[in-house]
């Protein structure tokens, strides 16, 4: 069985979006505040993903992002 995890995350897409969320104090704190509301957090994270892809030429595949893993990581910090 092939291990497709990336730097301790589910996959590259999840790791990369989590990295962007942790990248600035503003996005980190906004994510922490919204992490308690799963649906709201998911909508915000998807919007971030689309903006990152457009503005920075990233290729994060939202369908592969484990948004619950990112949210749980923020809740645990």
N, C-alpha and C positions, 0 to 999 in steps of 0.2 A: 504494500500500500504506500502510495506516494504522500509524503508530508508536504502540504502546501502552506504551512504557517509562515509568517514573515515577522521577524523580530519580536516574537512572542504574541503577535496578533493573529487573528483568523487568516488573514491574507494581506497582500500588498495594498489593496484598495482601502481596507479598514485601517491599516497602519498609517497610510498617507493622510487620510482625512483626519485621523486622531492627531497626527503631527501638526496639521494646519490649525486645528482647534486649539492645541496647546501652544501655538506659535506666538500669540500675543496675549497680554494680560486681559485685554477687553474680550476677546473671543473665549478665552479660558473661563473667565468669570461668568460670561453670559451662558456658556454651556453648563457650568455648575448650577446656576440658578434654574435653568430649564430642565436639567436632568431629572428632577423630581416629577416631571410631567412627560411621560413617554411619547405621547402623540405630538405634543408641541415640540419636543426635542427633535423628533424624527423629521418633522417639517422644516425646522430650522437647519438641521444638518444636511438635508437634501438641498436646500437653497444654497448653503455654503458650498456644497460639492459642485453644483452647477456654476456658481460664480468663480470658484477656484479653477475649474476646467476652462472657463472662458477667458479669464483674466491672466492666467499663468500657464496656459497651454498644457495643463496636466491632463491625464487620461484616466481619472478615477471613475470606475464603473460603479454607479450607485447601486445597481442590482447585486453587486458582490459585497457591498459594505455591510458589515455586521454592526448596525447602529446600536443595538442593545449592548454590545460589548463596549463600545465607546462610552455610552451613557453610564453603564455600571462602573467603568473605570473612573469617570468623573465623580460619581457618588462616593466612591471609596477613598478619594483623596482628601 
